[in-house]
């Protein structure tokens, strides 16, 4: 399993815990609002949990761009890549 798969599973578990439902980590493009019923309060809770778990800071603009688990995974990866030391 690669890092993206592992990260997707972690994010799916995190979102599922907040939504109190089982999330399918293989459905990275499932829409959180439309398919899983996440409302604006859920999204804020998801963002807060992601910030705490991964030590990142999410801007208000980034919050508005989150629609899927893939979006969350990409945001975490971008933050990790931006903070890696350059060789």
C-alpha positions as CSV (number, residue, x, y, z in Angstrom):
1,X,0.0,0.0,0.0
2,X,1.4,3.4,-0.9
3,X,1.3,6.7,1.0
4,X,-1.7,8.0,-0.9
5,X,-3.7,4.8,-0.1
6,X,-2.7,4.9,3.5
7,X,-3.5,8.6,3.8
8,X,-6.9,8.1,2.0
9,X,-7.8,5.3,4.5
10,X,-6.8,7.6,7.5
11,X,-8.9,10.5,6.1
12,X,-11.9,8.2,5.3
13,X,-11.8,6.9,8.9
14,X,-11.6,10.4,10.3
15,X,-14.5,11.6,8.2
16,X,-16.5,8.5,8.9
17,X,-16.0,9.0,12.6
18,X,-17.3,12.6,12.4
19,X,-20.2,11.6,10.1
20,X,-20.8,8.5,12.2
21,X,-20.8,6.2,9.2
22,X,-18.5,3.9,7.3
23,X,-16.6,5.7,4.5
24,X,-15.2,3.9,1.5
25,X,-11.5,4.9,1.2
26,X,-11.5,3.6,-2.4
27,X,-14.2,6.2,-3.4
28,X,-11.8,9.2,-3.3
29,X,-14.1,11.2,-5.5
30,X,-17.3,10.7,-3.6
31,X,-18.8,14.0,-2.7
32,X,-18.9,14.6,1.0
33,X,-22.0,16.8,1.0
34,X,-24.1,15.1,-1.7
35,X,-23.2,11.5,-1.2
36,X,-22.4,11.4,2.6
37,X,-24.6,14.2,3.8
38,X,-21.8,16.4,5.3
39,X,-23.2,19.8,6.1
40,X,-21.2,23.0,6.8
41,X,-20.8,22.2,10.5
42,X,-19.5,18.7,9.6
43,X,-17.0,20.2,7.1
44,X,-15.7,22.6,9.8
45,X,-15.3,19.6,12.2
46,X,-13.6,17.6,9.5
47,X,-11.1,20.5,8.8
48,X,-10.4,20.9,12.5
49,X,-9.7,17.2,12.9
50,X,-7.4,17.2,9.8
51,X,-5.6,20.3,11.1
52,X,-5.0,18.6,14.5
53,X,-4.1,15.1,13.2
54,X,-1.7,16.3,10.5
55,X,-0.4,19.5,12.0
56,X,-1.5,21.7,9.1
57,X,-3.3,25.0,8.9
58,X,-6.2,25.2,6.4
59,X,-7.3,28.6,5.1
60,X,-10.9,29.6,4.6
61,X,-10.4,29.5,0.9
62,X,-9.1,25.9,1.1
63,X,-12.1,24.9,3.2
64,X,-14.4,26.1,0.4
65,X,-12.5,23.9,-2.1
66,X,-13.0,20.6,-0.2
67,X,-15.6,18.5,-1.8
68,X,-14.1,15.0,-1.6
69,X,-11.7,12.8,0.3
70,X,-9.3,13.2,-2.6
71,X,-9.4,17.0,-2.0
72,X,-8.4,16.5,1.7
73,X,-5.6,14.0,0.7
74,X,-4.3,16.5,-1.9
75,X,-4.3,19.3,0.6
76,X,-2.4,17.3,3.2
77,X,0.1,16.1,0.5
78,X,0.6,19.7,-0.7
79,X,1.3,20.9,2.8
80,X,3.8,18.0,3.4
81,X,5.6,18.7,0.1
82,X,5.8,22.5,0.8
83,X,7.4,21.7,4.2
84,X,9.9,19.1,3.1
85,X,13.5,20.2,3.3
86,X,15.2,20.8,0.0
87,X,18.2,18.7,-0.9
